[in-house]
Amino acid sequence: MTPGDLRSGTEGGAAALDFSKASLARLSDALLGGHDHYEVDREAMRRLLAIAPGARAMAKEHRDWLVRAVRFLAGKRGIDQFLDLGSGMPTAENTHEVAQRYNPDAQVVYVDNDPVVQVHGRALLEENYLTHVTGADLTRPAETLADEVVKEYLDFTRPVALILTSIVHHIDDYDRAKAIVSAYVDALAPGSFLLLTHHFDPEEDSPRQELARLLETSFQGTGLGSVYRTREQISGFFEGTELLRPGLVYLHEWWPDGPRLHPLGELNFLTLGGVARKP
């Protein structure tokens, strides 16, 4: 997903190709050690790492959280439909890989209006008939839900896992962001799930809040900026659902796999995530 579209509501579906600017999808790919990015994205990564040296480790932490959440839903709750909005560049341990490992019949639809993401995704998934990529604009829920790919492969009369990870905080206006999430949740059948992560404002005079403010201001106007919101604001995105235990927590606190092997950094405390069920 192109951040300019998220932040300003650009008209249209697929974003225009512009290799002179870094993209969220390619930046994430670079942080995760992928290969589908360019020098402008690596420069953005170096700038980020200069401010927050733990950004690479946090990107992996985020991916590990998604793996655990998808594994739980596909393997334990029998969910066989996944809608991943603002999915980003295909890289290791994607939603479809995890879901189909634990539920071989799981249908997965990735939505991202970055043309580079679409090209790479379709090439990678050419022989996977259960996984599909479309270029709908996730900030337009009605259009996204009416997208031909989404309609063809997902049955919204049955439970769907809706994935909004590390994407909602790129929508500046809180009311607009909340309305977008609510529109998708309203379209889900009972028994569906919402997976959402968001940058967190700790609301305290501390080095963590200073880092959050620095990250927030350093990337304003670059197309990579995000908003750090309070716990109360982030909780608002889960209205109409029931959070599963342990609730809205730091990602490393959500059902960790065994003892922690690496020390926690300040960035670990600047993102919250949760998995919730629609009753």
C-alpha positions as CSV (number, residue, x, y, z in Angstrom):
1,M,0.0,0.0,0.0
2,T,1.3,3.4,-0.9
3,P,1.3,5.7,2.2
4,G,0.3,8.7,0.2
5,D,-3.0,7.0,-0.6
6,L,-3.6,6.1,3.0
7,R,-2.9,9.6,4.3
8,S,-4.7,11.7,1.8
9,G,-7.2,9.5,0.1
10,T,-5.8,9.6,-3.4
11,E,-8.4,8.7,-6.1
12,G,-8.1,5.4,-8.0
13,G,-7.0,1.9,-7.3
14,A,-3.4,1.1,-8.2
15,A,-0.8,3.8,-7.2
16,A,1.4,5.2,-9.9
17,L,4.9,3.8,-10.1
18,D,7.5,6.2,-8.6
19,F,10.9,4.7,-8.0
20,S,12.3,8.1,-6.8
21,K,10.5,7.6,-3.4
22,A,10.7,4.8,-0.9
23,S,7.6,2.7,-0.3
24,L,6.3,1.1,2.9
25,A,6.2,-2.3,1.2
26,R,9.8,-2.2,-0.1
27,L,11.1,-0.7,3.1
28,S,9.5,-3.5,5.1
29,D,11.1,-6.0,2.6
30,A,14.5,-4.5,3.2
31,L,14.1,-4.6,7.0
32,L,13.2,-8.3,6.8
33,G,16.2,-9.1,4.6
34,G,14.3,-9.5,1.3
35,H,15.5,-8.7,-2.2
36,D,12.6,-6.7,-3.7
37,H,13.6,-3.2,-2.9
38,Y,15.8,-0.4,-4.4
39,E,18.5,2.0,-3.2
40,V,15.9,4.7,-2.3
41,D,14.3,2.1,0.1
42,R,17.7,1.1,1.5
43,E,18.4,4.8,2.1
44,A,15.2,5.1,4.0
45,M,16.1,2.0,6.0
46,R,19.5,3.5,6.9
47,R,17.8,6.6,8.1
48,L,15.4,4.6,10.2
49,L,18.2,2.5,11.7
50,A,20.1,5.6,12.6
51,I,17.2,6.7,14.8
52,A,16.1,3.3,15.9
53,P,18.8,0.6,15.6
54,G,16.4,-2.1,16.6
55,A,14.1,-1.6,13.6
56,R,15.2,-4.8,11.9
57,A,14.6,-6.8,15.0
58,M,11.2,-5.2,15.5
59,A,10.3,-6.0,11.9
60,K,11.0,-9.7,12.6
61,E,9.1,-9.4,15.9
62,H,6.1,-8.1,14.0
63,R,6.3,-10.9,11.4
64,D,6.6,-13.5,14.2
65,W,3.5,-12.2,15.8
66,L,1.6,-12.5,12.6
67,V,2.8,-16.1,12.2
68,R,1.6,-17.0,15.7
69,A,-1.8,-15.3,15.1
70,V,-2.4,-16.9,11.7
71,R,-1.2,-20.3,12.9
72,F,-3.7,-20.1,15.8
73,L,-6.7,-19.1,13.6
74,A,-5.9,-21.6,10.8
75,G,-4.8,-24.5,13.1
76,K,-7.0,-24.1,16.2
77,R,-10.0,-22.1,15.1
78,G,-10.5,-23.7,11.6
79,I,-10.4,-20.4,9.8
80,D,-10.0,-21.0,6.1
81,Q,-10.4,-17.5,4.6
82,F,-7.9,-14.7,5.1
83,L,-8.1,-11.1,3.8
84,D,-4.8,-9.4,4.2
85,L,-5.1,-5.6,3.6
86,G,-2.1,-3.5,2.8
87,S,-0.2,-6.8,2.7
88,G,3.1,-5.4,1.4
89,M,5.9,-7.3,-0.5
90,P,5.8,-11.1,-0.4
91,T,8.6,-12.3,1.8
92,A,9.4,-15.2,4.2
93,E,6.5,-16.6,6.2
94,N,3.7,-14.9,4.4
95,T,0.1,-15.2,5.6
96,H,-0.7,-17.8,2.9
97,E,2.3,-19.9,3.8
98,V,1.4,-20.1,7.4
99,A,-2.4,-20.5,6.9
100,Q,-2.0,-23.2,4.3
101,R,0.5,-25.1,6.4
102,Y,-2.0,-25.5,9.1
103,N,-5.2,-25.5,6.9
104,P,-4.3,-26.7,3.4
105,D,-7.7,-25.5,2.0
106,A,-7.3,-21.9,3.3
107,Q,-8.1,-19.2,0.7
108,V,-5.9,-16.0,1.1
109,V,-6.5,-12.7,-0.7
110,Y,-3.8,-10.0,-0.5
111,V,-4.8,-6.4,-1.1
112,D,-2.2,-3.8,-1.9
113,N,-2.4,-1.0,-4.5
114,D,1.4,-0.8,-4.9
115,P,2.0,-2.0,-8.5
116,V,5.4,-3.5,-7.6
117,V,3.8,-5.5,-4.8
118,Q,1.2,-6.8,-7.3
119,V,3.7,-7.8,-9.9
120,H,5.9,-9.6,-7.5
121,G,3.0,-11.2,-5.6
122,R,1.3,-12.5,-8.8
123,A,4.6,-13.9,-10.1
124,L,5.4,-15.6,-6.8
125,L,1.8,-17.0,-6.4
126,E,1.3,-18.0,-10.0
127,E,0.9,-21.7,-9.2
128,N,-0.9,-21.3,-5.9
129,Y,-4.6,-21.5,-6.8
130,L,-5.7,-20.7,-3.3
131,T,-3.8,-17.4,-3.0
132,H,-4.6,-14.2,-4.9
133,V,-3.4,-10.6,-5.2
134,T,-5.5,-7.6,-6.1
135,G,-4.8,-3.9,-6.3
136,A,-7.8,-2.5,-4.5
137,D,-7.5,0.6,-2.3
138,L,-8.0,-0.5,1.3
139,T,-9.0,3.0,2.3
140,R,-12.2,2.5,0.3
141,P,-13.9,-0.5,2.0
142,A,-17.0,-0.6,-0.2
143,E,-14.9,-0.7,-3.4
144,T,-12.4,-3.2,-1.9
145,L,-15.2,-5.5,-0.7
146,A,-16.8,-5.3,-4.2
147,D,-13.4,-6.0,-5.9
148,E,-13.8,-9.0,-8.3
149,V,-10.9,-11.0,-6.8
150,V,-12.2,-10.4,-3.3
151,K,-15.7,-11.4,-4.2
152,E,-14.7,-14.5,-6.2
153,Y,-12.5,-16.1,-3.6
154,L,-13.9,-15.0,-0.2
155,D,-17.4,-15.9,1.1
156,F,-18.4,-13.2,3.6
157,T,-21.4,-15.3,4.7
158,R,-18.7,-17.5,6.5
159,P,-16.0,-16.4,9.0
160,V,-13.0,-14.5,7.5
161,A,-9.8,-13.4,9.2
162,L,-9.3,-9.7,8.5
163,I,-5.6,-8.7,8.7
164,L,-4.7,-5.1,9.3
165,T,-1.1,-5.2,10.5
166,S,1.1,-2.2,10.7
167,I,-1.1,-0.3,8.3
168,V,-3.8,1.7,10.1
169,H,-1.3,4.0,11.8
170,H,-0.4,5.4,8.4
171,I,-3.9,6.9,8.2
172,D,-3.5,10.4,9.8
173,D,-7.1,11.1,10.7
174,Y,-8.3,9.0,13.6
175,D,-12.0,9.2,12.8
176,R,-11.4,8.3,9.2
177,A,-9.1,5.4,10.2
178,K,-11.8,4.1,12.7
179,A,-14.5,4.4,10.1
180,I,-12.5,2.3,7.6
181,V,-11.8,-0.5,10.1
182,S,-15.4,-0.4,11.2
183,A,-16.7,-0.8,7.6
184,Y,-14.7,-3.9,7.2
185,V,-15.7,-5.4,10.6
186,D,-19.3,-4.7,9.8
187,A,-19.0,-6.7,6.6
188,L,-17.7,-9.8,8.4
189,A,-19.8,-12.7,9.4
190,P,-20.1,-13.7,13.1
191,G,-17.2,-15.9,14.1
192,S,-14.8,-13.8,12.0
193,F,-11.6,-12.4,13.4
194,L,-9.8,-9.1,13.3
195,L,-5.9,-9.0,13.5
196,L,-4.6,-5.5,14.0
197,T,-1.3,-3.9,15.1
198,H,-0.6,-0.2,15.6
199,H,2.1,2.1,16.7
200,F,1.7,3.0,20.4
201,D,2.0,6.3,22.2
202,P,2.9,5.4,25.8
203,E,1.6,8.7,27.1
204,E,4.4,9.1,29.6
205,D,7.4,11.3,29.9
206,S,10.0,8.7,29.1
207,P,12.7,7.8,26.5
208,R,10.1,5.6,24.8
209,Q,7.8,8.6,24.2
210,E,10.7,10.6,23.0
211,L,11.6,7.9,20.5
212,A,7.9,7.7,19.4
213,R,7.8,11.5,18.8
214,L,11.2,11.4,17.0
215,L,10.0,8.6,14.7
216,E,6.7,10.4,14.1
217,T,8.3,13.7,13.2
218,S,11.3,12.4,11.3
219,F,9.3,10.8,8.5
220,Q,6.5,13.3,8.1
221,G,6.0,14.3,4.5
222,T,8.1,11.4,3.2
223,G,5.3,9.0,2.5
224,L,6.6,6.7,5.3
225,G,5.2,8.6,8.2
226,S,2.8,7.2,10.8
227,V,0.8,8.2,13.8
228,Y,1.5,6.9,17.3
229,R,-1.8,6.6,19.1
230,T,-2.9,5.9,22.7
231,R,-4.1,2.6,24.0
232,E,-7.6,4.0,24.3
233,Q,-7.5,5.1,20.6
234,I,-6.1,1.8,19.4
235,S,-8.8,-0.1,21.5
236,G,-11.4,1.9,19.5
237,F,-10.5,0.0,16.4
238,F,-11.8,-3.2,18.0
239,E,-15.3,-1.9,18.7
240,G,-17.9,-4.5,17.8
241,T,-15.5,-7.4,18.5
242,E,-14.2,-9.3,21.6
243,L,-10.5,-9.3,22.2
244,L,-9.0,-12.7,22.8
245,R,-6.7,-13.2,25.7
246,P,-4.2,-11.7,26.5
247,G,-5.9,-8.6,25.0
248,L,-4.3,-5.6,23.4
249,V,-0.6,-6.1,24.3
250,Y,2.9,-5.6,23.2
251,L,3.6,-8.1,20.4
252,H,6.1,-10.1,22.4
253,E,3.4,-10.7,25.1
254,W,0.9,-12.3,22.7
255,W,1.4,-16.1,23.0
256,P,5.2,-16.2,22.8
257,D,6.9,-19.4,21.6
258,G,9.0,-20.5,24.5
259,P,11.5,-18.4,26.5
260,R,12.8,-15.2,25.0
261,L,16.2,-15.5,23.3
262,H,16.9,-11.8,22.5
263,P,16.7,-8.8,24.8
264,L,13.9,-6.4,24.4
265,G,14.5,-2.9,23.1
266,E,12.5,0.4,23.3
267,L,10.8,-0.3,20.0
268,N,9.2,-3.5,21.5
269,F,7.1,-1.1,23.6
270,L,5.9,1.1,20.8
271,T,3.6,-1.3,19.1
272,L,0.4,-2.9,20.3
273,G,-1.4,-5.8,18.7
274,G,-4.5,-7.8,19.3
275,V,-6.7,-10.6,17.8
276,A,-10.5,-10.2,18.3
277,R,-13.5,-12.2,17.4
278,K,-16.7,-10.8,16.0
279,P,-19.6,-12.3,18.0
